[in-house]
Amino acid sequence: MDEIRFLMAGDSALVAEFGNAISPAINARIRAFNIALEQAKLPGILELLPTYRSVMIQYDPMVIGTEALKAKLSAIAKNLDSIAIPPASVVELPVLYGGEMGPDLAFVAEHAGITPDEVIQLHTEPEYLIYMLGFTPGFTYLGGLNEKIHTPRLTQPRVKIPGGSVGIAGSQTGVYPIDSPGGWQLIGRTPVKLYDPNRAEPILPRAGQYIKFRAVDQAEFDEISRQVEAGTYQCVSYPRKEAE
């Protein structure tokens, strides 16, 4: 087991690094670490921010000092194998691929040497692990994109990408939750709002969950959009079957 490395991040945060790669194994350790910290209820910890390979721990230096916090975190990290990680859930997101909703689908297909329909098939097959959220509220950084459709970012980023757009950048795929600039190749759009400040829980996805994309046609996209606006749409969610 690799030793956890602690780095200062300003005067009131520590970064606990668990490795130097994007991998489900490192992500599992990060999830276990978060659970252990929540159970420990250490005084002075304000927020935990997981990333691909690390966790930022924001704390109050007036309550607990840096060295004391490092010692407690190190002790907790030694027992991660005993932490029970709850089964992950899969959230299904309907996506209308191509056309106005996915203007870069043809380029992704050309780059891969396959048809747009084959890109859609490959994109909708996996259950994608949500490694982390960032960039904008609810932006999903997902792992598990098929290597055949890895595609470089745009050479010239767009000034405005519509919220709900599904894109590919290198080996990653993700969803833009709100209108924002961006340089990912857009292949489709979901009518589901990943971020809504008016909801009880504004951000829909959570790190450690999985996302499964499902292709829909224009009629179903429009119907789901109406339900989303009315506040009646519920995403399909189910427990993930772990590999045996």
N, C-alpha and C positions, 0 to 999 in steps of 0.2 A: 504494500500500500504506500503510495507516495505521501511524503510529508506535506502538510498544509503550510503554505507560505503566507505570512501576514505583512501587508504593506500599509503605510499611512496614506490616507486620502484627506488632506486638509488637517485641521486641528480637532475634528470631532467625528472621524470615521476611519474604520479599518477595512481593508479588502482582504478577504481570505481566499487565496488562490488554490484550487484543487487540481490543477494540471494545466496543460498547454495545448489542448485539443478540444474539438467539438465532438462529444461522444455520449451515448446513453449512459455509460458506466459513470462518467464524471457527473452527469446530470443527476443520477440516482444518489450519489454522495452529497450533492448540493441540497437535494430535497430532504435527505435524512438530516443534514446539518440544520436546515431551517426548522424542521419539526423538533429536533432536540433543543434548539434555542428557545422555541416557543414554549416547550414544556418546562425548561429550566427557569423561565421568568426572571432572568438576571436583571437586577436594578440598573437603570441608566440606559438600557437599550431602547432606542426610539423607533428604528425602522430597519428592515432587512430587504435588500435589493439584489435578487439573484440575477446572474448573467449566464453566458454559455459555460464558463469555467471558473466562476468565482461568485462570492457573495460580498456585498458591501454592507457593513454593519455600522449604522449611524448611532452614536451614543452621546450622552451628556457627560462631558469631562468633569463637571462639578459633582457628579454622583459616583462615577467610577473612573479611575485613571487608566491610561493606555496599557501599562505593563500588567496591571491587575486584570484588565479585560482580556489581554492576550493569554494570560495563564488560565483563566476560566474557559476561554474558547478552545485552547489546546486540550484541556482535560475533557471537554465535551466531545471533541473531534476523535478522541481515542476510542470512543464507544459507539461509533456510527453503525457498526455491523449489527448492533442489538436494537436499532430503531426500526420499528415496523412502518413501512411506507404504505399508505392506503392505496387500494387499487385505483388506477387512473381511469378517468372517464373520457369518452370520445364525443366531441361535439360535431355534428354534421352541418356543413355550410353549403347551401344551394348556390350554384354559380352559373351565370350565363356567359358562355365562352365565345370569343371572337367578335367580329363586327365592331360596332361603336364601343362595345363594352371591353373588348380585348384587341386593340388596334395592333398589337405586336405579335399576335398568335401566328400569323403567316411567317414572320421573321424567325420566331423560335423554331417552327417546323422546318424552314429552309436551313437554318443553322444545324439542326439535328439530322437533316437528310430524310425526313419522314413527312407524313401528311399532317395537317392540322387536327384531323380526327384522332390520329395516333398520339399526338401531343396531349389531347384531352384525355384519352384513355390512360396514358401513363401518369398524368397529373392527378387523376381521380382514384387511382389504385391504392396508394399508401394511406396509412394513418400517420399523420405528421406530429411528431412530438413538439410541443411548444417549449422551446428552451428558455426563452425569456420574452419580456415585453419591453418596448422602448421606442425611441425616436419621437413618436407621438403617443398619446394615451391609447393603449390597446393594440399598438402595432405588434404583430406576431412574428417572431423569428423562429422558423420551423426547420426541423431536421428530417431527412428521409427522402429528399427529392431524387428521382431516378436520374442516374448519371447521363442517360441519353438526352435529356432535355436541359442539362446545364447550359446556360446562355449568358454571355457577358452583359453587363449593365449597358444602358444607353450611353453613347459617346457624349450626348448633350442632354442633361436632365431636363425634365419638363418642369415648368413653373408651377403648374397646378394639376394634380391628379385627383380625380373624384374619389370621395370616400367609398369604401367597399371594393375598390379595385384590387384584383389579385395579380401578383406579379412574380417574376423570376429574376434573380440577380446572381450570376455565378452558380454556386451549388445550393442556393437558398431559394425558398419560396415564402410568400407572406401576403398579408392583407393590409391595405391602407385603411385605417379606421375612420379617418376624416380627410377632408380636402387638404392637400399639402403638396409641396414640391417633392420630386423624387426622380430617381434614375433607373428604376426597375422596368423590365420588359412586361408590359401589361397584356395578359392573356384572357382576362374575364373580369366579371364583377358580381359580387353578392349583394342582395338587397338587405341583408341582415346588418344591423348597426352594432359593430363591435364596441363602439363607445357612444354612450348617450348620457349626458350629464343630468337628465331628468329621471333616470332610473334609480331605484334604491341601490343597486350595484351598477355604477356607471360603466365599468369595464367588464365585458362579457367573458373573454377568454382569461385563463389563468395559467401561469407557468406550471409545467408538469402535466397538464391535460394534453389531449391529442385532438387534432382537427382532421376531419374527413371531408373532402370536397365532393359534391354531387352535381353533375351537369343537369341543367334544366333548360327548357325552351323559353321563348319570349312570353308565352301565355302564363306559364307557371311563375316566371320571374315577376310579371306584373301583378299576379294575384298575391304572391308573398309580399311584394312591396306594399300593397294595400293593407295587408294584415299588419305589417310592421308599423305603418303610419297610424293604424288604429290601436296599436298596442296589444294585439291579440296573438301575434305570432310567437310560437315557442319552438326553438331549435330542437331537433331530435338529438337526444343524448343517451348514451348507453355505456355500460362498463366495458373496458377494454380487456380482451382475452390475452393474457400473457403467454408468450411463446413457451412451449414445454421443453 
